[in-house]
Each structure stands twice: as C-alpha cells, then as structure tokens.
C-alpha cells in the first residue's frame, strides 16, 4: 500500500487528510459526513467536512448477485485485509487437513480451493495460488502433494473474455498443464460453509446441479455500489435510472449536480470498470481542475487589466495594456478549449502462473497478442512502472527477490 501521509508531505499545497469512513454525502448542504472507525476512539468519532467541489472515488464492493451464503462464507479480494484473511484461511485449511486422524474425504474438501470469477483478478489469483502450492507448500508439507487442488469457476463460456481467442485458449492450456481445473458455463446458486451448489450448462444445452465441497472460496467477480454512493444516488432525481453507479457526463460531472465529480468503479460510464480507466480519469480531473484554477486567475487578470486600460494616461501605456489583455485572452481561449474525457485503451495484462503471462496490447492501429515467459517479464516491468513511488518499487523488487531466494512465507499469519 502507498501511505498517503508519505505523498502529502512532499506537497506544497495545504492538504488535510482524515482516515475515516464517509458515511453520507449531502449535496444540497455541500457536506460530507465522516466517522472514525478505528479501534482507538477519541472524544469525537463523527463529524462533517464542508466542501466547494467534491470528487467521489470510493470504488465499489464485491457483488454477490443475491446468491445465498456468498457474503457469509466467501473471502473477497478487494482490500489488503481481504488478502490477509485469505492467507490465514489457506494455512488454516492446510494445517487442519494434516491434523491427526482426519478422514480422507475431509482432507480432500479442505484442500480444494475454489476461485469464482474468470476475469483477470480470478485468473491471476488461481495462478498465484497454484504457484504457492507447487513452489512452497509442497516442499514444506509433502503429505498434501497429491491432494491440493485449485478450481476456477466462471459463468461465461470462457475465462478472460476481454482477451483474444488465442490467448484465452493459451491460458486454458497453461491451467490444464498446471492442473488447475477450469469450470466454465458454471453458475453458483448457493453457498454453505462447506459446499457450493452450482448450475452447469452442458454442450447440448441441458443443465444440471452439482455440489462441490471446498475448503477456501474466493469470490472475485462483479462490482456492487457502496452504501454511501447508493445513498447519494437516492437523493439526486437525475440518478434514478442509474444502476451501476453515479451517472456522469463527458467531463465526469455527476448528473444532477454542478460541483460533484465521480471517477473509477463508483461511476457509471461506457468504459470497463478497470484500474486503467480510473487512472486516466484521475489524470483528466487533475488537468481539468488545474485548468479551472488558471482560468479563474486569467479572468481576474483580464478584469484588472481592463480597469487599468480604461484609466491609462497615454497611448504607450494603453498599447502595452492592450497587448497584455490580448495575450491573456488567447491563453483563456486555449484553456476553455479543453475537451471531454476520452479513454485510450493501452491493453490488458494477466499473470497465469508458472512464470507465464498473457498480454493483449494496443499497438499502432491494431492489437498485439502474446503469452509466455517473455510476456511474464514484460508484465513484471509494467507492474513496477505502475507503482506510485520509488519506495514501493524498491519494496516490491525486494519482496520478489526474497520469495525467489527463500520461498514464500508459510506461517499462518
């Protein structure tokens, strides 16, 4: 994670940062209500922050699609805390499976790791989990060598639907080689603490129900609107027909408001809800706000110069002020010509395990699709380039080296 305080200390502008939950946004009063959810409580745990302009970038939460038991029994993969919970659950399953006199049936259930969602998140996690088993767990706990099993479940006909057909086939082949089971056209209908009930669509179009025992279930599919966004949408009449998030215009202004912008997964645009889109939206808003600030400054300058010109004492001073006015007006016109947000797709990358990755990169006027070991090196370099700070780049490289030399940590926490 990137510590915000570390970023803010390098900023010359006055920035106030509060670690808090935004519980409600009152767009009429221009106030955000926040609460302190930390374990240590002070005298004030709830307060409000007034604003002139507001950017909503709270992301989304994992969607359960109303499937019974998902919220109660699944591990999600959105926050750092989710990753820590998954790690603990994996080791709990492994250690419980090796407990003395455990039945064979129970061992197989505990060591069956199910990932629901065939997008990049689910595919990358399934690949990493199999790597963890092959490179580390099997070495330290050899008695589970032939029992550990990863299954990837996807409701669509194939995984990675945003990639080309050749890369989808390559990914499925790699997963087969890695002994990861891919279950496509399989829709989860119910989840209990030990089993998944799924509806399978067969090649002939018939459907059947299957019960899959599992030890770990990771839910990596779909986005749902966060409560604070849902509450704001209910207060704005122009948002009544929006379902995926805050509907915005081409400048990312929230429909029905004048001073609220939204970006990322909490907004509803024509683009896919990916980090690449959110990153470009953030850069666009930064340029937009800088442009607005410069516009205000230039308008003040033009007003001041106009007043001076009207009281100019001679033709030389009048010409000088007139030249300055024309220069300011040209700058102002250039700033006001800033166009709406346009997304530029730079491609898709996904790690698929065994030091291999797939990439579908936008190249000139077409796409360049590739997969394998060299693509994995490209994936790693792209990953490093997207780290926000030099500090994090160094930490990530050190972590990779540590894992390569000493293996991943197999302690419970």
C-alpha positions in Angstrom: 0.0 0.0 0.0 1.1 3.6 -0.6 1.0 5.6 2.6 -0.9 8.9 1.9 1.0 10.8 4.5 4.2 10.0 2.7 2.8 11.6 -0.5 1.3 14.6 1.2 4.4 15.7 3.0 6.0 16.4 -0.4 3.1 18.7 -1.5 3.4 22.5 -1.2 -0.4 22.9 -1.2 -2.3 22.7 2.1 -3.8 19.2 2.2 -5.8 17.9 5.2 -6.1 14.1 5.4 -8.6 12.2 7.6 -8.6 8.5 7.9 -12.3 7.9 8.2 -15.5 6.4 6.7 -17.5 8.7 4.5 -21.0 7.7 5.7 -23.2 10.2 3.9 -22.9 13.0 1.3 -25.4 15.9 1.4 -25.1 17.6 -2.0 -27.6 20.3 -1.1 -25.7 21.4 2.1 -22.3 20.6 0.4 -21.2 18.5 3.4 -19.6 15.0 3.7 -20.4 13.2 7.0 -17.5 11.1 8.2 -16.9 8.7 11.1 -13.8 7.3 12.8 -13.9 3.5 12.6 -10.5 2.9 14.1 -10.1 0.7 17.2 -9.0 3.7 19.3 -11.8 6.3 19.8 -11.3 9.9 20.8 -13.8 12.4 22.1 -15.2 12.9 18.5 -15.9 9.9 16.4 -18.4 11.5 14.0 -18.2 14.9 12.3 -18.7 16.7 8.9 -16.5 18.2 6.2 -17.9 21.0 4.2 -16.8 21.3 0.5 -16.9 23.6 -2.5 -16.0 20.9 -5.0 -16.2 17.2 -4.4 -14.6 14.2 -6.1 -16.2 10.8 -5.3 -13.7 8.0 -5.9 -14.7 5.3 -3.3 -14.6 2.4 -5.7 -17.0 -0.5 -5.4 -17.6 -3.5 -3.2 -17.8 -7.2 -4.3 -21.2 -8.1 -5.8 -22.8 -11.3 -4.5 -25.7 -11.1 -7.0 -28.1 -12.0 -4.2 -26.7 -15.6 -4.0 -27.4 -17.1 -0.6 -24.3 -17.7 1.6 -21.8 -15.8 -0.5 -21.4 -12.8 1.9 -21.2 -15.1 4.9 -18.8 -17.8 3.7 -16.6 -16.3 0.9 -13.3 -14.5 1.0 -13.3 -11.4 -1.2 -10.3 -9.9 -3.0 -10.7 -6.1 -2.8 -8.8 -4.7 0.1 -5.5 -5.6 1.8 -7.5 -7.0 4.8 -9.1 -9.4 2.3 -5.7 -10.7 1.2 -4.7 -11.2 4.8 -7.9 -13.1 5.6 -7.3 -15.4 2.5 -3.7 -16.1 3.6 -4.9 -17.1 7.1 -7.7 -19.3 5.7 -5.3 -21.1 3.3 -3.0 -22.0 6.1 -5.9 -23.0 8.4 -7.2 -25.4 5.7 -3.7 -26.9 5.2 -2.9 -27.3 8.9 -6.4 -28.7 9.6 -6.1 -31.2 6.7 -2.8 -32.5 8.2 -4.4 -32.9 11.7 -4.0 -36.4 13.1 -6.8 -39.0 12.1 -8.5 -36.6 9.7 -10.8 -38.5 7.3 -9.7 -38.8 3.6 -12.9 -37.1 2.5 -12.4 -34.2 4.8 -8.8 -33.7 3.7 -9.9 -33.5 0.1 -12.6 -31.0 1.0 -10.2 -28.8 3.0 -7.5 -28.8 0.3 -10.0 -27.9 -2.5 -9.5 -24.2 -3.2 -12.3 -22.6 -5.4 -12.0 -19.3 -7.1 -15.2 -17.9 -8.6 -14.7 -15.4 -11.4 -12.8 -15.9 -14.7 -11.7 -12.2 -15.1 -8.0 -11.1 -14.6 -8.4 -11.0 -10.8 -9.7 -14.6 -10.5 -7.2 -15.9 -13.1 -4.2 -14.2 -11.5 -5.2 -15.4 -8.0 -5.7 -19.0 -9.2 -2.3 -18.9 -10.9 -0.6 -17.5 -7.8 -2.3 -19.9 -5.5 -1.1 -22.9 -7.6 2.4 -21.4 -7.6 2.3 -21.1 -3.8 1.5 -24.8 -3.6 4.0 -26.0 -6.2 6.9 -23.9 -5.1 6.4 -23.7 -1.3 3.6 -25.7 0.3 4.5 -29.0 -1.4 8.1 -28.6 -0.2 7.3 -27.9 3.4 4.2 -30.2 3.7 4.9 -33.1 1.3 1.9 -35.2 2.6 -0.5 -32.9 0.8 1.3 -33.1 -2.5 -1.4 -35.2 -4.4 -4.4 -33.7 -2.6 -4.2 -29.9 -3.1 -6.5 -28.8 -5.9 -7.5 -25.4 -7.4 -10.7 -24.9 -9.3 -11.7 -21.8 -11.3 -15.4 -21.3 -11.8 -16.8 -19.0 -14.5 -20.4 -18.5 -15.6 -19.4 -17.4 -19.1 -18.3 -19.8 -21.9 -14.6 -18.9 -21.3 -12.2 -17.1 -18.9 -10.6 -13.7 -19.7 -13.4 -12.6 -22.0 -11.6 -9.2 -22.8 -8.6 -11.1 -24.3 -8.3 -12.5 -27.8 -9.4 -16.1 -28.5 -5.8 -17.3 -29.0 -4.8 -16.0 -25.5 -7.9 -17.5 -23.9 -7.0 -20.9 -25.4 -3.4 -20.4 -24.3 -4.5 -19.6 -20.7 -6.8 -22.6 -20.5 -3.9 -24.8 -21.8 -1.5 -23.5 -19.2 -4.1 -24.0 -16.5 -4.5 -27.6 -17.7 -0.8 -28.2 -17.5 -0.7 -26.7 -14.0 -3.6 -29.0 -13.0 -5.9 -26.1 -12.3 -9.5 -27.2 -13.2 -11.4 -24.6 -15.2 -15.2 -24.9 -14.9 -16.9 -22.6 -17.5 -20.6 -22.2 -18.0 -21.0 -22.9 -14.3 -23.2 -20.6 -12.3 -23.1 -20.6 -8.5 -26.6 -20.8 -7.0 -26.0 -21.4 -3.3 -23.0 -21.4 -0.8 -22.8 -23.1 2.6 -19.8 -23.2 5.0 -18.5 -26.4 3.3 -20.1 -26.7 -0.2 -21.0 -24.8 -3.3 -24.2 -25.6 -5.3 -23.7 -24.7 -9.0 -25.8 -25.0 -12.1 -23.8 -26.4 -15.1 -24.8 -25.8 -18.7 -23.7 -28.8 -20.8 -22.6 -28.6 -24.5 -26.1 -29.9 -25.6 -27.8 -27.0 -23.7 -29.1 -29.1 -20.8 -28.5 -28.0 -17.3 -27.7 -29.9 -14.1 -26.9 -29.1 -10.4 -23.6 -30.1 -8.8 -22.5 -29.8 -5.2 -18.8 -29.0 -4.8 -17.1 -29.4 -1.4 -14.5 -26.7 -0.7 -12.1 -25.5 2.0 -11.4 -22.0 0.7 -13.8 -20.0 -1.5 -12.5 -16.8 -3.1 -15.2 -14.6 -4.7 -13.6 -12.5 -7.5 -16.5 -11.5 -9.7 -18.6 -8.3 -10.2 -18.9 -4.9 -8.6 -21.6 -3.6 -6.3 -22.4 0.0 -5.3 -21.1 1.1 -1.9 -23.8 2.3 0.6 -22.5 5.9 0.6 -22.9 6.1 -3.2 -26.3 4.4 -3.2 -27.5 6.9 -0.6 -26.2 9.9 -2.7 -27.9 8.4 -5.8 -31.2 8.1 -4.0 -31.1 11.9 -3.2 -30.5 13.0 -6.8 -33.5 12.7 -9.1 -31.3 12.6 -12.2 -29.7 9.4 -10.9 -32.9 7.4 -10.6 -32.3 5.2 -13.7 -28.6 4.5 -13.0 -27.9 1.0 -11.8 -24.1 0.6 -11.9 -23.0 3.7 -10.1 -23.1 7.5 -10.3 -24.1 8.5 -13.9 -21.6 11.2 -15.1 -21.3 13.4 -18.2 -18.3 13.6 -20.5 -16.5 15.8 -18.1 -17.1 13.3 -15.2 -19.6 15.7 -13.5 -22.3 13.7 -11.6 -25.6 14.1 -13.4 -28.0 16.3 -11.5 -25.2 18.2 -9.7 -22.8 21.1 -10.6 -19.9 20.6 -8.1 -19.5 16.9 -7.7 -17.3 14.7 -9.9 -17.0 10.9 -9.8 -14.4 8.5 -11.2 -13.4 4.9 -11.1 -15.7 2.0 -10.2 -18.2 4.1 -8.3 -19.1 5.9 -11.6 -21.2 4.5 -14.4 -19.6 5.2 -17.8 -19.3 3.4 -21.1 -15.9 2.1 -20.1 -15.0 -1.1 -18.3 -14.5 -0.8 -14.5 -10.7 -1.2 -14.5 -7.8 0.5 -12.8 -6.6 1.7 -16.2 -9.8 3.7 -16.8 -9.8 5.1 -13.2 -6.1 6.2 -13.6 -6.8 8.1 -16.8 -9.9 9.6 -15.3 -7.9 10.8 -12.3 -5.3 12.4 -14.6 -8.0 14.1 -16.6 -9.6 15.6 -13.5 -6.3 16.9 -12.3 -5.8 18.7 -15.7 -9.4 19.9 -15.5 -9.0 21.4 -12.0 -5.7 23.0 -12.9 -7.3 24.5 -16.0 -10.2 25.8 -13.9 -7.8 27.4 -11.4 -5.8 29.0 -14.2 -9.0 30.2 -15.9 -10.1 31.9 -12.7 -6.7 33.6 -12.4 -6.7 34.8 -16.0 -10.2 36.1 -15.7 -9.1 38.1 -12.6 -6.1 39.4 -14.6 -8.2 40.4 -17.6 -10.6 42.3 -15.3 -7.7 44.1 -13.6 -6.0 45.0 -16.9 -9.4 46.2 -18.4 -9.7 48.6 -15.4 -6.1 49.8 -15.8 -6.7 50.3 -19.6 -9.7 52.4 -19.0 -7.6 54.8 -16.9 -4.4 54.7 -19.0 -2.7 58.0 -19.1 -1.1 57.8 -22.6 -1.1 55.9 -25.9 2.0 53.9 -25.0 0.6 52.6 -21.7 -2.7 51.9 -23.5 -1.0 49.8 -26.2 1.1 48.0 -23.6 -2.1 47.1 -21.6 -3.9 46.2 -24.7 -1.1 43.7 -25.7 -1.2 42.1 -22.3 -5.0 41.8 -22.5 -4.8 40.1 -25.9 -2.2 37.6 -24.6 -4.4 36.8 -21.5 -7.5 36.3 -23.7 -5.6 33.9 -26.0 -4.4 31.9 -23.0 -8.0 31.9 -21.7 -9.4 30.7 -25.0 -6.9 27.8 -25.2 -7.8 26.7 -21.6 -11.5 26.8 -22.4 -11.0 24.6 -25.4 -10.1 21.6 -23.1 -12.1 18.7 -24.5 -14.1 16.0 -22.6 -12.6 12.8 -21.1 -11.5 10.3 -23.7 -10.2 6.9 -22.7 -7.2 5.4 -24.5 -7.0 1.6 -24.1 -3.4 0.6 -23.7 -4.0 -3.1 -23.5 -4.7 -5.9 -21.0 -2.2 -8.0 -18.9 -2.7 -11.0 -16.7 -0.4 -13.4 -14.9 -1.5 -17.0 -15.4 1.1 -18.9 -13.2 4.3 -20.8 -13.7 6.2 -17.6 -14.6 3.9 -17.0 -17.6 1.6 -14.2 -18.5 -0.7 -13.1 -21.3 -0.8 -9.6 -22.9 -3.2 -8.0 -25.4 -1.5 -4.7 -26.1 -2.9 -1.9 -28.3 -0.2 -1.3 -30.9 -0.4 1.4 -33.6 -3.8 0.8 -35.2 -4.3 -2.8 -34.0 -3.6 -5.2 -31.2 -0.6 -7.3 -30.3 -1.4 -10.5 -28.5 1.3 -12.6 -26.8 1.8 -15.0 -24.0 4.6 -16.9 -22.3 7.8 -16.3 -20.3 8.9 -13.1 -22.0 5.4 -11.7 -21.6 5.8 -12.5 -17.9 8.9 -10.3 -17.7 7.0 -7.6 -19.6 4.2 -8.0 -17.1 6.6 -7.5 -14.2 8.2 -4.5 -15.7 4.8 -3.0 -16.3 3.7 -3.8 -12.8 6.8 -1.9 -11.4 6.3 1.1 -13.7 2.7 1.4 -12.3 3.9 1.5 -8.7 3.3 5.1 -7.5 6.6 5.7 -5.7 10.3 4.7 -5.9 9.8 3.4 -2.3 7.2 0.9 -3.4 9.1 -0.1 -6.5 12.1 -1.0 -4.3 9.9 -2.8 -1.8 8.2 -4.9 -4.5 11.5 -5.9 -6.1 12.9 -6.8 -2.7 9.8 -8.9 -2.0 10.2 -10.7 -5.3 13.9 -11.5 -4.6 13.1 -12.6 -1.1 10.4 -15.0 -2.4 12.7 -16.3 -5.1 15.6 -17.0 -2.7 13.8 -18.1 0.5 10.4 -19.1 -0.8 7.1 -17.6 0.3 6.2 -17.4 3.9 4.1 -20.4 5.0 3.4 -19.1 8.6 -0.3 -18.8 9.5 -0.3 -15.0 9.9 
